Amino acid sequence: MIKKVSLKKEILQLLIIFSIVVIVLIGSLSILNQYSAKIETTKHNQNLVLKQVSKEVEKLINSIETISVYLSKNYEMNKNLLKNIVETNKNISSILILNKKE
C-alpha cells in the first residue's frame, strides 16, 4: 500500500519548512549579534569608568603630595597644625610622620 502524495502538497511542505529554517537561523544570528554588541558596549563603558577613576585617583594623590611638600617646607612640626590639616582637608584622613635618624 503505497501512499500517494500530491506534488503540490510536497512543494508546499518543503517551502514552509525552508521558510521556518531561514527565519529561525536569521533570528538566532540576530540574537547572537545583539548579545555580542551588548558585551562590547559593557566592556567599553567599564574601561571608560576605570580610566576616569584612575585620573581622579592620580589627581587626589597629586593634591595630597602637593600639600605634604608645602607643609614640609613651610611649617615646623606641630601636632595641632597636623590635626587641623586632617580635620579641614577631606582628602587626608591621616598623616604619617617619618623622622630621619642619622
Number of C-alpha atoms within 10 A of each C-alpha: 3 4 5 6 8 8 9 8 10 10 11 11 12 11 12 11 12 12 12 12 12 12 12 12 12 12 12 12 12 12 12 12 12 12 12 12 12 12 12 12 12 12 12 12 12 12 12 12 12 12 12 12 12 12 12 12 12 12 12 14 14 12 13 15 12 12 14 12 10 11 15 11 8 8 10 9 11 8 9 9 13 15 12 10 18 15 13 10 11 8 13 15 10 11 11 5 8 6 6 5 4 3
